[in-house]
Amino acid sequence: MNSYTFTLSIDMAEMTDAALDRLYEAGCNDGRVGRCNGVSFIDFEREAESLADAVESAIRDVQKAGFQVTKGVKEQTIKSWHDRR
């Protein structure tokens, strides 16, 4: 399995503890949430069979938390699990 690093922008107006808890509980515990110039985003490092699978599962988790993705993949760095050893 590979680890994929990518960023999704989301429609989170305020970064509250409750919003962060919802993201964590929905499965976004492999991402770091940030906010810059009024835009909320999550930097993910997610393991999956493919980049598409990683992004699709992250979008589903964001939606489970009650948010929408407003911008797709900002960057992508693909690392093989074997390369991390």
Buried (B, 14 or more C-beta within 10 A) or exposed (E): EBBBBBBBBBEBEEEEEEBBEBBBEBBBEBBEBEEEEEEBBBBBBBEBEEBEBBBEBBBEBBEBBEBEBEEEBEEEEEEEEEEEE
